[in-house]
Amino acid sequence: MMSCLEAATGAEMVRARVPIFMFHHVAPDGPSAPRSPLVVRSSKLREIAEWFLRRGYESITVRELASLLRAGDAASLRRKFALTFDDGAKSCFEHAYPVLSEIGCTATFYVLTSCIGGSSNWRNKMRSFEMMSAEELLELFGQGFEIGSHGRNHVDLTALTVDEIDAQMVESRATLSSMIGAEVSTFAYPYGLFDARVVKAVRDAGYIAACSVLRGAAQDSQHTFALKRIMVTEGTSRLRLRYFMSGLLDFEYRREFESAVLGRQ
């Protein structure tokens, strides 16, 4: 019996090693170290992306990744990687967008629709930050970047009622689709939290995939609503990248993934 997390493609399962890197905020280079693990310098973003580009990898959006997985096209997923930016912080437009444009990388930006053009509203005022405007999101979309949904608000979706979950999925997708004039296809769970009700709501709302914070680089076509990601911090080294891509952590991450998935049936 197929679980709620599995993509109903009817096709044989396809596996591919496609790392999805997760960023939140990008700061300009400077002498002082970022004060939060959610903030990386623009040079760290460049280092991660160029490490893959030098090795013949190509960046793709999460939508492209999910579409290829669902189509069973494993060959087209060889030597691919994806970059994602959660929340929609203006710092990503100011400091990530120029780097990505310069080096020729695409990315997916996951946006909270209640915060567009304002500031973060799920933190206290002392820790709030400015968010991207509709015009900035349109510019990113016009340059080929994917705009995905992170919900209306940065809330734990598993703590909401079914109707509230549905509203988060449907309303945020409609807002973004109207803004960019195109279909919004992928979602990123706030805090990485999801359960069977949340996954059903994502699918019913018309998304084709969703990103979790479960760790790993090995993706498969039966779990496109629980795509694994690798969080990038200032301490993420080239050695760590080699370790991620070697497959040495697959057993550990597979146990973590199976435990999480079984707990959400």
One Martini backbone bead per residue (centre of mass of N, CA, C, O) as a GRO file, in nm:
protein
  265
    1MET     BB    1   0.095   0.036   0.024
    2MET     BB    2   0.072   0.361  -0.023
    3SER     BB    3   0.192   0.635   0.097
    4CYS     BB    4   0.144   0.974   0.157
    5LEU     BB    5   0.455   1.033   0.051
    6GLU     BB    6   0.389   0.919  -0.219
    7ALA     BB    7   0.407   0.925  -0.551
    8ALA     BB    8   0.143   0.902  -0.798
    9THR     BB    9   0.282   0.765  -1.084
   10GLY     BB   10   0.309   0.438  -1.150
   11ALA     BB   11   0.608   0.411  -1.138
   12GLU     BB   12   0.911   0.327  -1.115
   13MET     BB   13   1.154   0.365  -0.906
   14VAL     BB   14   1.365   0.653  -0.869
   15ARG     BB   15   1.713   0.721  -0.833
   16ALA     BB   16   1.907   1.008  -0.694
   17ARG     BB   17   2.198   1.214  -0.666
   18VAL     BB   18   2.059   1.520  -0.529
   19PRO     BB   19   2.155   1.798  -0.398
   20ILE     BB   20   1.992   2.007  -0.148
   21PHE     BB   21   2.042   2.332  -0.065
   22MET     BB   22   2.014   2.520   0.246
   23PHE     BB   23   1.896   2.849   0.283
   24HIS     BB   24   1.831   3.186   0.425
   25HIS     BB   25   2.085   3.384   0.469
   26VAL     BB   26   2.272   3.658   0.310
   27ALA     BB   27   2.588   3.797   0.343
   28PRO     BB   28   2.826   4.000   0.333
   29ASP     BB   29   3.137   4.046   0.318
   30GLY     BB   30   3.346   4.020   0.621
   31PRO     BB   31   3.505   4.022   0.931
   32SER     BB   32   3.243   3.932   1.051
   33ALA     BB   33   3.067   3.691   1.185
   34PRO     BB   34   2.801   3.530   1.181
   35ARG     BB   35   2.537   3.508   1.439
   36SER     BB   36   2.406   3.278   1.257
   37PRO     BB   37   2.338   2.965   1.114
   38LEU     BB   38   2.137   3.116   0.892
   39VAL     BB   39   2.408   3.266   0.812
   40VAL     BB   40   2.578   3.354   0.509
   41ARG     BB   41   2.810   3.421   0.304
   42SER     BB   42   2.859   3.480  -0.027
   43SER     BB   43   3.123   3.307  -0.040
   44LYS     BB   44   2.990   3.039   0.043
   45LEU     BB   45   2.798   3.011  -0.189
   46ARG     BB   46   3.015   3.014  -0.407
   47GLU     BB   47   3.177   2.771  -0.309
   48ILE     BB   48   2.958   2.557  -0.340
   49ALA     BB   49   2.883   2.600  -0.639
   50GLU     BB   50   3.176   2.583  -0.765
   51TRP     BB   51   3.243   2.299  -0.678
   52PHE     BB   52   3.036   2.175  -0.881
   53LEU     BB   53   3.101   2.317  -1.149
   54ARG     BB   54   3.400   2.208  -1.170
   55ARG     BB   55   3.261   1.897  -1.180
   56GLY     BB   56   3.009   1.918  -1.396
   57TYR     BB   57   2.774   2.052  -1.274
   58GLU     BB   58   2.416   2.123  -1.254
   59SER     BB   59   2.170   2.344  -1.206
   60ILE     BB   60   1.846   2.313  -1.043
   61THR     BB   61   1.531   2.298  -0.979
   62VAL     BB   62   1.287   2.153  -0.798
   63ARG     BB   63   1.093   2.120  -1.026
   64GLU     BB   64   1.286   1.969  -1.214
   65LEU     BB   65   1.349   1.738  -1.027
   66ALA     BB   66   1.059   1.631  -0.986
   67SER     BB   67   0.990   1.584  -1.284
   68LEU     BB   68   1.217   1.374  -1.339
   69LEU     BB   69   1.135   1.171  -1.125
   70ARG     BB   70   0.837   1.127  -1.223
   71ALA     BB   71   0.947   1.039  -1.521
   72GLY     BB   72   1.210   0.848  -1.482
   73ASP     BB   73   1.480   1.046  -1.538
   74ALA     BB   74   1.785   0.958  -1.443
   75ALA     BB   75   1.987   1.062  -1.657
   76SER     BB   76   1.914   1.380  -1.613
   77LEU     BB   77   2.032   1.362  -1.292
   78ARG     BB   78   2.313   1.377  -1.358
   79ARG     BB   79   2.497   1.608  -1.223
   80LYS     BB   80   2.311   1.746  -0.992
   81PHE     BB   81   2.188   2.057  -0.836
   82ALA     BB   82   2.046   2.242  -0.550
   83LEU     BB   83   1.906   2.564  -0.458
   84THR     BB   84   1.783   2.698  -0.143
   85PHE     BB   85   1.548   2.961  -0.012
   86ASP     BB   86   1.421   3.050   0.288
   87ASP     BB   87   1.132   3.296   0.330
   88GLY     BB   88   1.235   3.581   0.165
   89ALA     BB   89   1.483   3.741   0.204
   90LYS     BB   90   1.646   4.026   0.103
   91SER     BB   91   1.940   3.917   0.124
   92CYS     BB   92   1.909   3.728  -0.125
   93PHE     BB   93   1.880   3.950  -0.335
   94GLU     BB   94   2.144   4.117  -0.258
   95HIS     BB   95   2.365   3.845  -0.225
   96ALA     BB   96   2.274   3.597  -0.411
   97TYR     BB   97   2.181   3.685  -0.693
   98PRO     BB   98   2.454   3.797  -0.804
   99VAL     BB   99   2.610   3.533  -0.781
  100LEU     BB  100   2.428   3.349  -0.952
  101SER     BB  101   2.444   3.521  -1.211
  102GLU     BB  102   2.754   3.511  -1.251
  103ILE     BB  103   2.776   3.172  -1.241
  104GLY     BB  104   2.506   3.027  -1.353
  105CYS     BB  105   2.271   2.987  -1.132
  106THR     BB  106   2.012   2.835  -1.000
  107ALA     BB  107   1.693   2.860  -0.806
  108THR     BB  108   1.497   2.836  -0.498
  109PHE     BB  109   1.228   3.038  -0.364
  110TYR     BB  110   1.085   3.050  -0.039
  111VAL     BB  111   0.764   3.197   0.036
  112LEU     BB  112   0.605   3.429   0.248
  113THR     BB  113   0.313   3.595   0.185
  114SER     BB  114   0.273   3.779   0.453
  115CYS     BB  115   0.583   3.921   0.401
  116ILE     BB  116   0.564   4.075   0.156
  117GLY     BB  117   0.725   4.383   0.186
  118GLY     BB  118   0.834   4.327   0.475
  119SER     BB  119   0.855   4.149   0.774
  120SER     BB  120   0.918   3.943   1.002
  121ASN     BB  121   0.636   3.772   1.198
  122TRP     BB  122   0.777   3.522   1.391
  123ARG     BB  123   0.942   3.733   1.537
  124ASN     BB  124   1.090   3.940   1.716
  125LYS     BB  125   1.180   4.266   1.669
  126MET     BB  126   1.492   4.219   1.730
  127ARG     BB  127   1.483   3.965   1.489
  128SER     BB  128   1.406   4.103   1.246
  129PHE     BB  129   1.348   4.104   0.882
  130GLU     BB  130   1.372   4.171   0.562
  131MET     BB  131   1.170   4.143   0.276
  132MET     BB  132   1.067   4.072  -0.017
  133SER     BB  133   0.934   4.195  -0.292
  134ALA     BB  134   0.738   4.167  -0.563
  135GLU     BB  135   0.948   4.286  -0.761
  136GLU     BB  136   1.181   4.095  -0.683
  137LEU     BB  137   1.039   3.830  -0.748
  138LEU     BB  138   0.989   3.898  -1.046
  139GLU     BB  139   1.284   3.918  -1.125
  140LEU     BB  140   1.365   3.634  -1.059
  141PHE     BB  141   1.163   3.494  -1.245
  142GLY     BB  142   1.264   3.643  -1.509
  143GLN     BB  143   1.563   3.489  -1.459
  144GLY     BB  144   1.470   3.168  -1.385
  145PHE     BB  145   1.361   3.147  -1.112
  146GLU     BB  146   1.216   2.985  -0.850
  147ILE     BB  147   0.886   3.007  -0.706
  148GLY     BB  148   0.795   2.920  -0.382
  149SER     BB  149   0.633   2.780  -0.107
  150HIS     BB  150   0.601   2.857   0.273
  151GLY     BB  151   0.345   2.992   0.302
  152ARG     BB  152   0.194   3.235   0.483
  153ASN     BB  153   0.315   3.124   0.753
  154HIS     BB  154   0.549   3.064   1.020
  155VAL     BB  155   0.438   2.747   1.086
  156ASP     BB  156   0.318   2.469   1.246
  157LEU     BB  157   0.132   2.258   1.062
  158THR     BB  158   0.078   2.021   1.276
  159ALA     BB  159  -0.096   2.234   1.472
  160LEU     BB  160  -0.323   2.232   1.271
  161THR     BB  161  -0.589   2.228   1.103
  162VAL     BB  162  -0.707   2.124   0.812
  163ASP     BB  163  -0.816   2.400   0.720
  164GLU     BB  164  -0.555   2.559   0.784
  165ILE     BB  165  -0.369   2.405   0.600
  166ASP     BB  166  -0.517   2.453   0.335
  167ALA     BB  167  -0.489   2.762   0.343
  168GLN     BB  168  -0.181   2.775   0.328
  169MET     BB  169  -0.158   2.636   0.049
  170VAL     BB  170  -0.368   2.780  -0.136
  171GLU     BB  171  -0.317   3.086  -0.083
  172SER     BB  172  -0.014   3.098  -0.146
  173ARG     BB  173  -0.032   2.990  -0.435
  174ALA     BB  174  -0.225   3.205  -0.546
  175THR     BB  175  -0.055   3.454  -0.486
  176LEU     BB  176   0.200   3.373  -0.650
  177SER     BB  177   0.069   3.311  -0.923
  178SER     BB  178  -0.044   3.598  -0.963
  179MET     BB  179   0.227   3.751  -0.944
  180ILE     BB  180   0.393   3.575  -1.181
  181GLY     BB  181   0.206   3.420  -1.395
  182ALA     BB  182   0.237   3.124  -1.257
  183GLU     BB  183   0.302   2.823  -1.158
  184VAL     BB  184   0.313   2.667  -0.841
  185SER     BB  185   0.496   2.356  -0.748
  186THR     BB  186   0.649   2.415  -0.470
  187PHE     BB  187   0.742   2.319  -0.128
  188ALA     BB  188   0.820   2.438   0.215
  189TYR     BB  189   0.849   2.343   0.529
  190PRO     BB  190   0.807   2.477   0.814
  191TYR     BB  191   1.067   2.356   1.003
  192GLY     BB  192   1.013   2.069   0.851
  193LEU     BB  193   0.708   2.013   0.922
  194PHE     BB  194   0.522   1.696   0.902
  195ASP     BB  195   0.232   1.514   0.791
  196ALA     BB  196  -0.025   1.355   0.651
  197ARG     BB  197  -0.202   1.612   0.629
  198VAL     BB  198   0.007   1.794   0.493
  199VAL     BB  199   0.063   1.624   0.243
  200LYS     BB  200  -0.226   1.619   0.138
  201ALA     BB  201  -0.250   1.928   0.105
  202VAL     BB  202  -0.026   1.965  -0.100
  203ARG     BB  203  -0.142   1.783  -0.319
  204ASP     BB  204  -0.433   1.908  -0.337
  205ALA     BB  205  -0.313   2.202  -0.421
  206GLY     BB  206  -0.086   2.115  -0.672
  207TYR     BB  207   0.167   2.006  -0.590
  208ILE     BB  208   0.475   1.808  -0.673
  209ALA     BB  209   0.647   1.916  -0.417
  210ALA     BB  210   0.861   1.878  -0.111
  211CYS     BB  211   1.055   2.022   0.142
  212SER     BB  212   1.271   1.925   0.379
  213VAL     BB  213   1.510   1.850   0.667
  214LEU     BB  214   1.604   1.601   0.572
  215ARG     BB  215   1.886   1.423   0.533
  216GLY     BB  216   2.052   1.439   0.215
  217ALA     BB  217   2.110   1.324  -0.149
  218ALA     BB  218   1.897   1.099  -0.175
  219GLN     BB  219   1.658   1.050  -0.420
  220ASP     BB  220   1.299   0.980  -0.488
  221SER     BB  221   0.994   0.922  -0.663
  222GLN     BB  222   0.823   0.835  -0.385
  223HIS     BB  223   0.944   1.123  -0.223
  224THR     BB  224   0.852   1.432  -0.324
  225PHE     BB  225   0.725   1.513  -0.017
  226ALA     BB  226   1.048   1.444   0.105
  227LEU     BB  227   1.285   1.615   0.045
  228LYS     BB  228   1.611   1.637   0.076
  229ARG     BB  229   1.857   1.823   0.279
  230ILE     BB  230   2.133   2.068   0.302
  231MET     BB  231   2.272   2.250   0.539
  232VAL     BB  232   2.417   2.572   0.533
  233THR     BB  233   2.720   2.689   0.667
  234GLU     BB  234   3.014   2.834   0.747
  235GLY     BB  235   3.126   2.526   0.819
  236THR     BB  236   3.102   2.429   0.533
  237SER     BB  237   3.301   2.208   0.371
  238ARG     BB  238   3.463   2.042   0.124
  239LEU     BB  239   3.482   1.780   0.283
  240ARG     BB  240   3.179   1.762   0.340
  241LEU     BB  241   3.091   1.739   0.048
  242ARG     BB  242   3.235   1.474  -0.012
  243TYR     BB  243   3.083   1.315   0.203
  244PHE     BB  244   2.799   1.350   0.093
  245MET     BB  245   2.875   1.231  -0.209
  246SER     BB  246   2.990   0.935  -0.129
  247GLY     BB  247   2.767   0.770   0.072
  248LEU     BB  248   2.856   0.729   0.381
  249LEU     BB  249   2.565   0.855   0.499
  250ASP     BB  250   2.321   0.685   0.396
  251PHE     BB  251   2.252   0.498   0.631
  252GLU     BB  252   2.194   0.712   0.843
  253TYR     BB  253   1.981   0.871   0.669
  254ARG     BB  254   1.788   0.636   0.615
  255ARG     BB  255   1.704   0.590   0.907
  256GLU     BB  256   1.598   0.875   0.954
  257PHE     BB  257   1.388   0.873   0.727
  258GLU     BB  258   1.224   0.620   0.806
  259SER     BB  259   1.145   0.720   1.085
  260ALA     BB  260   0.995   0.975   0.988
  261VAL     BB  261   0.796   0.844   0.789
  262LEU     BB  262   0.664   0.634   0.982
  263GLY     BB  263   0.571   0.874   1.181
  264ARG     BB  264   0.368   0.993   0.921
  265GLN     BB  265   0.133   0.778   0.845
   0.00000   0.00000   0.00000
